[in-house]
Amino acid sequence: MNMAMLARPRIGFAAAAGAVAVATIVATAAPAAAEGVTISASTAYCVGSTYTLTLPAADATILIGNVPWQNAFAFQTRATGDSAFTIVATAPYVAGKDVVATWTPTAPGEFMTSAWPYSTDRGLSNFGENGPTVTVVQTAPAGTTCAPPTAGNGGTGSASSIPVIGGLLSSLSAQK
């Protein structure tokens, strides 16, 4: 199966130069994927535990815009070394909303996550957007947990915990 990646808009040199320092520092606080499909943060990904997969609204809009006859997304996983994707969940596309589904791994291994436009009558599109690759274990190693963070903290950490610029980032995000 052929897979094309979502094209990201390019920015001008001056804008890129001005954002490089901040983007480089902020990237250390990013969730499992900096863009595209994300998976809820966890210190370990375990068989039988449920995790949330999210495709941001802006990415979903771009993907669906290329195939307006599709009305949903299929979240898929692919084991490392395997050529086939497995659909683990489908979720409807709603303009302006993140597309969210859950995944409960059934076997240990390394799995790439992705989301592709989908409809029940036409099946999968021939392109989508990849997310992070996670290693799923049977049981959590010592010092880790299979449970995703509880609701409210989202697993992204706190800007204030970033050395040197944490306070500045916290004050900027509080000014929404």
C-alpha positions as CSV (number, residue, x, y, z in Angstrom):
1,M,0.0,0.0,0.0
2,N,1.4,3.4,-1.0
3,M,1.4,6.1,1.7
4,A,1.9,9.8,1.2
5,M,2.5,12.1,4.1
6,L,0.6,15.3,4.9
7,A,2.3,18.3,3.4
8,R,3.1,21.1,5.9
9,P,3.0,24.7,4.9
10,R,6.4,26.4,4.6
11,I,7.3,29.6,6.4
12,G,9.6,32.4,5.4
13,F,13.3,32.5,6.4
14,A,12.8,35.5,8.8
15,A,9.9,33.8,10.6
16,A,11.8,30.6,10.8
17,A,14.9,32.3,12.2
18,G,12.9,34.0,14.8
19,A,11.1,30.9,15.9
20,V,14.1,28.4,15.9
21,A,15.3,29.2,19.4
22,V,11.9,29.0,21.0
23,A,10.8,25.9,19.0
24,T,14.1,24.1,19.9
25,I,13.6,24.7,23.6
26,V,9.8,24.0,23.6
27,A,10.2,20.8,21.7
28,T,11.7,19.1,24.8
29,A,8.2,19.4,26.5
30,A,6.2,18.0,23.6
31,P,4.0,14.9,23.9
32,A,4.8,11.6,22.1
33,A,4.6,13.3,18.7
34,A,5.4,17.0,17.9
35,E,2.9,17.1,15.1
36,G,0.3,14.9,13.5
37,V,-1.2,11.9,15.3
38,T,-0.4,11.9,19.0
39,I,-0.9,9.2,21.7
40,S,-1.6,9.8,25.3
41,A,1.6,10.0,27.3
42,S,2.6,7.1,29.5
43,T,5.8,5.9,31.2
44,A,5.1,2.5,29.6
45,Y,2.7,1.3,26.9
46,C,1.2,-2.1,28.0
47,V,-0.9,-4.9,26.5
48,G,-4.5,-4.4,27.7
49,S,-4.2,-0.7,28.7
50,T,-6.2,1.8,26.7
51,Y,-4.5,4.9,25.2
52,T,-6.0,7.9,23.4
53,L,-5.0,8.6,19.8
54,T,-5.6,12.2,18.5
55,L,-5.4,13.8,15.0
56,P,-5.4,17.6,15.4
57,A,-8.3,19.4,13.7
58,A,-6.1,21.3,11.4
59,D,-4.4,18.2,10.1
60,A,-7.8,16.4,9.7
61,T,-9.2,19.3,7.7
62,I,-6.2,19.2,5.3
63,L,-6.4,15.4,4.8
64,I,-10.2,15.4,4.3
65,G,-9.9,18.3,1.9
66,N,-8.1,16.0,-0.5
67,V,-10.8,13.4,-0.4
68,P,-14.1,15.1,0.4
69,W,-16.1,11.9,-0.1
70,Q,-14.5,10.5,3.0
71,N,-16.3,11.3,6.3
72,A,-14.2,9.6,9.0
73,F,-10.7,8.6,9.9
74,A,-9.3,5.1,10.5
75,F,-6.6,5.0,13.2
76,Q,-4.2,2.2,12.4
77,T,-1.1,0.5,13.8
78,R,1.7,-1.3,12.1
79,A,4.1,-3.6,13.9
80,T,7.8,-3.0,13.1
81,G,8.8,-5.4,10.3
82,D,5.3,-5.9,9.2
83,S,4.0,-4.4,5.9
84,A,0.3,-4.3,6.8
85,F,-1.5,-1.8,8.9
86,T,-4.3,-2.9,11.2
87,I,-7.3,-0.6,11.8
88,V,-7.7,-0.3,15.5
89,A,-10.6,2.3,15.6
90,T,-12.6,4.6,13.3
91,A,-13.9,8.1,14.3
92,P,-16.1,10.5,12.4
93,Y,-14.6,13.8,10.9
94,V,-16.3,16.9,12.4
95,A,-15.0,20.2,10.9
96,G,-12.9,22.2,13.4
97,K,-12.7,19.3,16.0
98,D,-9.8,17.0,16.8
99,V,-10.4,13.4,15.7
100,V,-10.0,11.2,18.7
101,A,-10.1,7.4,19.2
102,T,-8.8,4.9,21.7
103,W,-6.4,1.9,21.2
104,T,-5.9,-1.0,23.5
105,P,-2.8,-3.0,22.4
106,T,-3.4,-6.8,22.3
107,A,0.3,-7.9,21.9
108,P,3.7,-6.7,22.8
109,G,6.0,-5.2,20.2
110,E,6.9,-1.9,18.5
111,F,3.9,-0.2,16.7
112,M,3.7,2.8,14.5
113,T,0.4,4.7,14.8
114,S,-1.3,6.6,12.0
115,A,-4.7,8.1,10.8
116,W,-6.0,7.9,7.3
117,P,-9.2,9.3,5.8
118,Y,-11.9,6.6,5.6
119,S,-15.5,5.9,4.8
120,T,-17.5,2.7,5.2
121,D,-18.5,2.7,1.5
122,R,-15.1,3.6,0.0
123,G,-12.7,2.2,2.6
124,L,-9.3,3.8,3.2
125,S,-7.7,6.5,1.2
126,N,-4.2,5.8,-0.2
127,F,-2.6,8.3,2.1
128,G,-2.6,9.4,5.8
129,E,-0.6,10.8,8.6
130,N,1.8,8.9,10.7
131,G,2.2,9.3,14.4
132,P,4.7,8.1,16.9
133,T,6.1,4.6,17.1
134,V,5.6,3.1,20.6
135,T,7.0,0.0,22.3
136,V,4.2,-2.1,23.9
137,V,5.3,-4.4,26.7
138,Q,3.4,-7.2,28.5
139,T,3.9,-5.6,31.9
140,A,5.4,-2.3,33.0
141,P,9.0,-2.4,33.9
142,A,10.0,-1.4,37.5
143,G,9.5,2.3,38.1
144,T,7.0,2.8,35.3
145,T,3.2,2.5,35.0
146,C,0.9,1.4,32.1
147,A,-1.7,4.0,33.1
148,P,-1.9,7.1,31.0
149,P,-2.0,10.3,33.1
150,T,-5.3,11.1,34.8
151,A,-7.6,13.6,33.1
152,G,-6.7,17.2,33.6
153,N,-2.9,17.1,33.0
154,G,-3.0,15.7,29.5
155,G,0.4,14.1,29.9
156,T,2.2,17.1,28.4
157,G,3.9,18.2,31.6
158,S,4.2,21.8,32.9
159,A,5.9,24.6,31.1
160,S,7.2,25.9,34.4
161,S,9.3,22.7,34.8
162,I,11.5,23.6,31.8
163,P,14.8,25.0,33.2
164,V,15.7,28.7,32.4
165,I,12.6,29.6,30.4
166,G,9.8,27.7,32.2
167,G,8.5,30.8,34.0
168,L,8.3,32.8,30.8
169,L,6.5,30.0,29.0
170,S,4.0,29.6,31.9
171,S,3.2,33.3,31.9
172,L,2.7,33.4,28.2
173,S,0.3,30.4,28.2
174,A,-1.6,32.0,31.1
175,Q,-2.3,35.1,28.9
176,K,-4.5,33.3,26.4
